[in-house]
Each structure stands twice: as C-alpha cells, then as structure tokens.
C-alpha cells in the first residue's frame, strides 16, 4: 500500500514562523491528491516534509505503514518533480532519465527498458537523443516526469510542475498527467497555487491557508459546500462574490444590503436563526447572477469581457463590485445600467466575524 498519512504535522522556522500547523490528513493508495492554496500557505513545505527535504518540528509522516520521519530521502521510495525542470544540460534525454537508475546500479537492460517504457507513455521516444537545450518547455517537463516514472516509486510528488509553462501547454500537460496517473495507478501528491489545476486534476483536494488545512474534499463539494469564506472565494473562477449585510427577522427572513433586500427560502429559517440581527456576508457565484429587467437590484457595468463562450460583467453595486458570468449573446457596455436577480436558493452565508459558513 502506498498511502501517505500526516498526523499532527507541524513545521516551525526561526522566530516562531509557523509554516505547517498541526496538519492531519491521508492521501489514499493510488489517489491523485492535490494540495492547493496561495503563496506562503505551507503547501510546498508539506510536500518537502514528505520528501525528506525538511524535518518536521513535531508530528508523524507515514508512507505506506512505515513512519518516515527519520528515514533518508533516498530510502523513502518517492520520486519528485520540481517547478524547475532540473535537467542536466550536458546529458541527452535518455541519459537524464536513466541517471538515477545508474546510481542505483540497475542492470543496463532494465534501465533501457524502463526509459523506453516511460518515453512511450509520455510520447517522447523520438526525443531520447536530444539535449535539453533543443527541447521546448513542454518537452522538458515531460522529461522531468519521465525521470520520475522510471524509478517506479510508491509515491509521486509534484511541486507546482506546470507553473513555468504557458496557458495552452498547462492545459495539455494537465490532460497528460491525468492520463498517466490512470495508466500507472500510482499515488500522486500534487501541490499547486492554481485552483483550476487543482479542480481538474485532484480526485480529492486539500485547501491550505497560513499553514492550516481548512478542508479536504472532492472538487464539487469544495465548490458547493465550502466550510468558510476563504475556501468559497478561493475555489471557482471567477471567484465567488461577497456582499456585506444583515439577516433581518420577518416572514420570511431577509438578507438586507444597503442597496437591496433579498427574501430567503423558509427552509433556511432554522439554520440562520442564530444570525438574525448580526453582520453577515452573503456569497453568490458569478454564474448564479442573472440579468432581468426590473428585477429590483440596479447595477452599473464597469467592465465587459467578451470571452467567446461567455460574457463576464463587472458590475458596480453601491460601493461593491459584483462579477457575473452571462451567455455569449449578452450585449452591454461600460456605463450601462443593468438590473440583476440573485436567486435566493443559490446563495451562501458566512459569519462576518469568524468567516465560517452558516449556509
């Protein structure tokens, strides 16, 4: 079994900086698990702790059933793919991929077979004789992945491997990595700051902020049932809109904003009763907003982005900005007044003080 288990994992640096704060979770055997969060949240440190490149201050790390806190990196049976390709410029692709196997003194026939198999999986067989300088960025990244594949590790560790590629290549490599995972059926622990990358690749996703693991779930659970305002705003593109107001008592309850009042479904009465009269944040996804003449919520178009498949409007509502994703035939210009509707059944509510999800 090649699961990875974290138990109360903590990493402190000098001057009391907490990089990883009592993190506990498990990457299941053969799972593609993605850890996502903004820069400085502790995700890469967590991965480096698994690799043995950092030592934990406290807590335990298991690969399979073996605790590896005191195991040397070379003995952990992992393979790591870094953000920078770290290829040896004087070696050919074949030599780069075979290098770690030669250090382990595997038989030449085994090395050749492993390199050829990895090259076939990655579609780079014709590149084996080239030097890294003669490769594109996407090809170099394939070589870096191939160098990990030939080792037949228990766990693959990926540290933001696509961040140096342009947008089109990133999309292509995401598809390749998903296909390779299905083919190899190996455990993958993948770190990225890109939530789109996380949602498209991860069978499960962990969201980190300031060293803390906030939520672990599949992509649609994170999208539809975020545990707090940070997760709600981080997952989804464009991100969720947030509007500040109060829950007011009535039949039914209403969310009252300086610019509008939104009656809420009776089914929410019980879950929002404790928030009545308190400062509350309402969240609404851009795709939930609709343009409806005379709907009662008057906004002004600030920016209109024609995306081909959709139109993204940036709307001014009092002192706040809303983002709406609309059909491609939507025709509005900056300065236009637009009435919008916000479906009450598609909103989220967060405590203004704790930022925890209420609904």
N, C-alpha and C positions, 0 to 999 in steps of 0.2 A: 504494500500500500504506500502511495506517495502523497499523502495529505500533508499539509503544513498547519501546525497549531501554534497559536500565540496565547500565552497565559499571563495576564497582568504585566505585559511587556512595557518597560519604561526605559527611556534613554535621556539622561541629563548631560548637558555640556557645562563648561565652566561658567561661573557667575550665575548659576541656577537656571540656565535656559532649559526649558522642558521641550525636547524635540518630539518625544513619543510618550504619551501619558496613559499608563495602565490599560493598554490595548489588549483586548481579548476577542479572538475570533478564530475560525477554522476555514482553511481552503481545502475543499474536499478532493478526494482522489480523482484524477482526470478532469478536474474542473478548470475552466478558464475564468479566473477571478481577477477583477480589476479594482485597484485602489486609486481613487480619484480625489482631487482637492486642489486648492490654489497653491501657488508657490509658497514654500515655507511652512506647509501644514504638517510635515513629518512623514509623508508617504515614501519618499526616496530613502529616508533614514530607516524606515521599517524594512524596506527591501534589502538595504545594505546589512541590516542586522541578520536577516535570513542568510545572506551570502557569507556572513562572517567577516565582512569588511569593517563592521563596527561591533563593539562589545556592549551588550545591554547593561544598564545600571542595575536593573532588577527584572524579575520575571523569567519566563521559560519559553524556549522555542523548540518545537519538535518537527522533524522531517520524518514522515512515517511514524514509527513508535519510538524513535530514538531522540532524546534530548540532545541538541547540538550546541548548546551554549559554549562549551569548551572544546568543540571539535574544529580542527583547522579547516579553512575554506576548501582546500583541495580534497578533503575527505568527506565533504557533505553531499556529494553526488548531485550537484546542481550545475546548471550552465546559465551564464548571464549574458544578455545582450544590452549594450550600453547605448546612450543617446548618441555619442560619437562612435564611429564605426570601429576605431582602434585596430585597423588592419596594418600589417607590416608592409610598407611601401615597396621593399626590395623583393618581396615574395610574390609568386603568382597566386591566383585564386585557389588553385589546388593545394599549394603549399600552405597558404593561410588556413585553409580548412583542416589540413592534416596536422598542423603544428602541435596541437595539444595531444593528439594521439601518439605522435612520435615521442613526445616527452614521457608518455606512459609506456613506451616501448612495446606497443602492439605490433603484431606481425604485419609486414608490408602488404600482404594480400588483404588482410582485414581492413587496414587503413584505406586502401584503394577502393574496396567495396563500399565502405561507409561514405567516403567522399562522393563516389559516383551516385550512390543512392540519394544522398542529400541534394546533390546538384540536379538530379532528375526531379525530385519533389519540388524544388524551387524554380525549375526551368532555367538553370544557368549552366547546363552542360557545355554549351559552346563557349563559355567564358573561362573555363578552367585554366587555360594557358595565359590569360591576360594578367597584367599587373593592376593594382587598384587605381593608378592614375588614369588608366584607359577605360574606367567604368563610370557610369552615371551614378547619381546619388541613390537611386532606387536599386541599382545593381549592387552597389556596395553594401546596402542594408541587407539584401538577400544573402550576400556572402557572410555577413556577420551572423545572420540567423543560421546559415548552413554550418558555420563553425560551432554553433551550439548544438545543432541537431546531431552531428557526427559523434558527439560524446555519449549519446543515449542516456541522458540524465534522468533521475527521478523527477526533478522539478526544473522547469524553465523560469528564469527571472528576467523580466523585460523592464528596463528603466527608461521610460519615455523614448522608445526606439524610433518613432516616426516624426519627432519634433523638428528634425533638420530637413525634412522633405517638403516640397511644395504641396499645395492643396490637392491637386489631381493625383500625385503619387501617393499621398497619405491614404486617399480613398482606395486606391488599388492595393496598397500594402495591407490595409485592414482586411480586405477580402482574402488576400493570400494567407494572412496569419490565421484567420478563422478556418480556412480550408486545411491548412497544415495541422492545426490542433485536432480537427476531426479525423485526419488521416493518421496522426501519430498517437492519439489518445493518451496524451501525457498531461500532467498537472502544469498549469501555467499561472504564475503570479505576475501580474502586469500593472505597472504604475504609469499614470498619465495625469496631466492637468486638464486635458481636453474631455469635457463631459460627453460630446458626441462620440468620440472614440470609445469612451467607457460604455456608453449605452449600446453601441453597435457590436462590441466585442464581448463584453462580460456576460457570462451566464448568471453571475451574481456580482454586485458592485458594493464596495465599501466607500463611504464618503467621510473624509477627514477634514478637520479644521483645528488649527492650533494644537496639534498633537493628539487630539481626541478623535476616536472613531464614533461618529454620530449615528450612522445607520448602515446596516448591511441588508441588501435585498436584491431582487431582480429589478431590471430597469423600469418596468411598468409600475411596480409597487413604489419605487422611489418617486416616480413621476406623479402617480395618483394619490399616494398616501405618505407624503413626506412627514418626518417626525417633528420638524421645526422649520422656521422661516429660512434658515441658511440652506438646508437641503432643497427646499422648494424653489429657492432662487437660483441655486447652482445647477440643478438638473432641468434641462429644457432649453431650447434655443429657437427664438429669442426667449430670455428668461421670464419668469412669472412677474406680473405687475403687482405692486403693493400699494394699497391706499389706506391712509390712517383715518380712523373714525371711532364710533362708539356703537355698542349694541344697546338699543333702546327697547324698553318693555312696551308691549301692545299686543293686539290680536291681528296679525301675528307679530313676532319680534321683527325689528328692522335694524339694518346697518345704516347709521346716519353719518354721512360725509358732508363737509361744508358745501358741496355742490349738488348733492342728490341724497335721496333716501331709498334704500332697497329693501322691500318686504321679503322676509325669509320664509322658506318652507316650514310648515308646522312641525315636520319631523325633526327639525333642529332645536326645538324649544328646550328639550331636556339637556342636550349637550352644550348649549350656550347659556343656560340659565345663570351659571356662576359668573358669566362675563357681562351681565346686564349692568349698564351704567359705567363700565370700565373702558379705558382706552384699549382699542382693538385694531389689529391690522387685517384687512381683507386682501386675499391674494386671488388673482384671476389670470389664467393663461391667455396669451395673445390670441390663440385660435378660438377661444370661447367668446370673444367680443364680436358683436355683430353691428353693422350699420343699419339702423332702422329709422326712417323719417318720423319725427315727432315722438321719439322714444322717451324723451324727458331728460336725457343726460347729454348736455350740449358740450362739445369739444371743438378745438380748433386744430387743423392739420399743421404741424410744424415741418415734417419731412415725409416725403412719399418715395419709397424704394420699390421700383418695378423689378421683380425678380424673375419674371417669365412665367413660372408656375404659380406665383402668388404675388400679392402686393403687401408690403409691410408699411403701415402708417404709424408715425409717431405723433401722438395727439396730446394737446395741452388741455388739462382739466384743472382749473384753478391754478394752484402753484405746483402741481404734479404733472408728470408725463406718463402717458399710457402707450403701450405698443400693441398694435392689433395686426393679426395675420388674416388677410382677406382674399377672396377669389381674384384671379388674374384680370378679370374684366372690370374691377373696381377703378373708377376714374375720379381722382381728387387731386387738387393742387395745394401746395402750401398756402395757408391763409384761409382756406375754405372752412366754413362752419359745418360740423358733422354731428348728427345725433346718433348715439350708440345705445345699445341694450346690453346689459350684463346679466346672463341667465343665473338666477339665484342658486339653482341646483348644481352649478359648476364652479362655485367659489370655495375658497378655503379661508379659515380664520385662525389667527395666531395671537397669543397673548402679547401685548405691546411690551411688557417688561421682561418676561422670560423668553419670548420668541418661540415657545413651544406651541405645537399645533392644538387648536381647540376642535376644529372640524376639518 
